[in-house]
Amino acid sequence: MKIVLATGIYPPDIGGPATYVKALASELSRLGNEVSVVTYGTKDLGQRTKDLGNGWDVFVVSKSGGPFLRWWRYAQALKKVAADADVVEAFSSVSAGVPLLLARPKRPKKVLRLGGDFFWERYTDRGGEKGLEEWYASRPKSLFIMQKILSSFDHIVFSTEFQKTLYRAQYRLPLHSVIENALPAGSPVAHAAHTPFRLLFMGRFVAFKNLPALLRALTFLPQVHLTFVGDGPMAGALRSLTQELCLSDRVEFLPSQNASAKARTMADADLLILSSITELSPNVALEARALGLPVLLTRATGFGETLTRGMVLRDLKTPEQLAQAIADVRSRYGEVAQTAALPPPVRGWDSVTREHLQLFQSL
């Protein structure tokens, strides 16, 4: 089967879709499928397999210029790469979905995988503070645009039942299903708390991650150190706020890391904290869980009971709520760490890939 995976980001870029697409491409290719990835990069590199692919083709499209120019370039790449494909799966409703809509390939079936909400994230980038459910309750103007995008696909794959239920209440959906994220294989090890207590955030520095509130929470927690790993448009603002709050001696910023470096960083941490307003399906939480690192996650998550087993769920919107939740985990850390070190449920990338192939074959 010839399969094209269309994504906005791909390693070395960081983020859930980048991790997901590379792992899926690897498994699909291993099983004998012809796989190509189309993604954005700083330069238009055309086909490049040496550094980015390991048995599959990666096509890099320049993201320079405005959105319309980017989409047009991406659409041209899809016209070439996907012309004779059996399936094209897009991993973003706008950055990959809109170019696929413009390309209009005739042969392949078109699948959209959703693990986030583009228009809600843009709303938070502009300072919005509503969670995903509350934002949809306000009937945002973007509903019409998203309906147009969704209707152009043959099938929608949601990463969570939470988002599927929410979208079914808002949109007229084509055929749709849920394929939950993989829980990577690992050897969970019980962590022992350090002094000072070591908090870790890994991911993109974007507004819906609620990171300024996390920094302000540290002002209530004197014996706590926080490490940020990643990058994003809020990096400068976070560094400035760190200085403004006089936290420079307790907050560290590290660049994005590969898998082995992430594992080492997690091994040295006491608690992975994801302070997002809403967090649908964060891969980094599953990576931490596989290693036994306790995870503190917002209650407004799309993960079900199986994937959150061994994690702590709390209301984390305000600095006060964050500080209280962190203090609570710290006060009973031995219990939390022992729970996090229990063997996680088995759900490898082979399971996720098998479910994708079953879907593709059904189309």
Protein Blocks (a to p, Z undefined) as FASTA:
>chain_A
ZZddddfbdcfbecjklmmmmmmmmmmmmnopacddddddfbdebjafklmpghiacddd
dfehjfklmmmmmmmmmmmmmmmpmbdcdfbfklmmmmmmmnopakbccddddfbdfklm
mmmmnopabdfklmmmnopaklmmmmmmmmmpmbdcdfbfklmmmmmmmpccdddddddd
ddddddddddddddddddddeddddfklommmmmmmmmmmmbaccddedddjklmmmmmm
mmmnopmmmcccdddddfklmmmmmmmpmbdcdfbfbdfblfklmmmmmnopacdddfkb
cbdfklmgoiacddfkbmklmmmmmmmmmmmmmmmmmmmmpccddddfklmmmmmmmmmm
mZZ
